[in-house]
Amino acid sequence: MKLRIQNNSIRLRLTKPEVDQIIAGVSVIAETKIGSNIFNYELIPNEKLGFLASFENNKLQLFINQETAQTWQDETKVGFEETIEIEGNKLHILIEKDFKCLSPAREGKENEMFENPATEC
């Protein structure tokens, strides 16, 4: 799972196995070690409607409705996008499938990524 943060926007990109986990109702967790500190981020399917987010103790948790996540079984469904409000601040969340690169990959597991629907850059 890849994480991109820019201002008040969070974007997660998930591989095929990770999407399958979410569809099955299992959380996907990733971590980044920074010295002796660990930053965790997690996508959690739940029963609540819409998206939720929290950040405590170096852990970012994003919640997606389990029923909504089930729609990812449709191969044409790329992802989900929503803007939520937390304590008066708006947070834009984008969660999507991670597609193979059109140019030679520098890193990552291309075999676990979704086929790119585009044919050229």
N, C-alpha and C positions, 0 to 999 in steps of 0.2 A: 504494500500500500504506500503510495506516494502522497506527500502532504505539501501543499503550497499555501502560504499565508501572505497576503498582501493587504495592508491596511485592515479594514473590517470585512475581509473576505477570506474564506477557507475553502480550499479545493482538495478533495481526495480522489485519487485514481486507483482503481483496484484491478488486479489480475483476475483471470478466469477462476482459479481456485478460491480466491478471496470472495468473489461475487457468489460463488456456490455456497460458501460458508454463510454469508449473510442471508441468502435465500433459505438455507436450512435452519436459520434462527440462531446461528453461532456468531459471537463477536469476533472482529478482526482487530488484533493489537499489534502495534509496532513501537519500537523504541529507538532513541538516539542517545548515545552516551557522550556526555560532555564533561571530560575530566571525571570527577567522582560523582557527578550528578547524572541522573537519567531523566530524559523527557519522554513521556509515553503519550501516544495518541491511539484512540480506539473508536471504532465504529460499532455501535451496539443496536441490534434490532430489538424493538420493544413493542408493547401493545398500545402505547399512547399514540394519538393522532399527530401528524405533522413532525417537524424536526425539533429537536432540543439540543442544547449544547451546554457544557460546563467546563470550567478550568479550575482545578484545585490540586495542590501538592505536586506540581510539575506534570499534571496529567490532563490532557485535553480529551474530553469525551463528547462524541457526537452520536445522537440517537436518531434512528430512522424507524418509522412505523413498519412493523413486520409485514402487514398486508400490502403496503406500498412496495416494499422490497421484493415481494413475490412477483411483481410485474416485470422484474429484471429477467425473468425466464423467457420473455419475448426477445429474440435476438436483435430486433430493431430498436429496442429501448436502450439508449445510451446512458442515461443517468437521471438524476433528480436535482432540482434547483429550488431554493426557497430563501427568502429573507425573513429572519426572525428578529424579535426585539427582546433584549435582555437588559434589565435595569435601565431602560431608557435609551439604550444604544442598539442600533441596527447591525445585524451580522448576516452577511450573505454567505450561504452554504451551497456548494456545488459538489455533488458526488457522482462520479462517472466511471465507466469502464476504461481501462488503460489499453490503448491500441498500439499495435506494432508500429515502429518507426518506418517511414517511407525511405529514409536514407539509412545507410549502415549504422547499426546501434553501437553506442559507445559503452553502454553498461546495461545491466538488467537481464531479465529472463524473457527473451522474446517469445519463447515457446509457450509461456504462460499468459501471454497477452492476447487480446482479441484482434482478429483480422481488421486492418484499417479499411474503412469503407471508401476512403479517398484513394485515387490511383496515382496522384502526383502531388508534390509539395505546392 
